[in-house]
C-alpha cells in the first residue's frame, strides 16, 4: 500500500528530474512515470488535493491550482490536472 510519505517523495523526485520548479501534472503521468498500479490513483489524487487545501502540509511542493480537463484517450472523460510549484525558500519544511 502506498502512503502520503511515499507519494511526497515520488512527487519531489518527479519534479526534480523534470528540472522545472512549476508544471502541470496528472495522476496518470505520475503513475506511468513510476510504473504504479491504477489502485494507487486515489491515494495520489488525495495527496495532491491536500497539498492544494492545506498550506502547512510538509512537502517542498504546493499545488497552486486544480483544473478539470476533458480527455478522449482511451475514452472521453474528465480528469484533473494539478499545477505543482516549488515552495519559496522563505518557508521552512518539516522533515
Secondary structure as UniProt FT lines:
FT   HELIX           4..18
FT   STRAND          22..26
FT   HELIX           27..33
FT   TURN            34..35
FT   HELIX           38..40
FT   HELIX           41..53
FT   TURN            55..56
FT   STRAND          61..71
FT   STRAND          77..86
FT   TURN            89..90
//
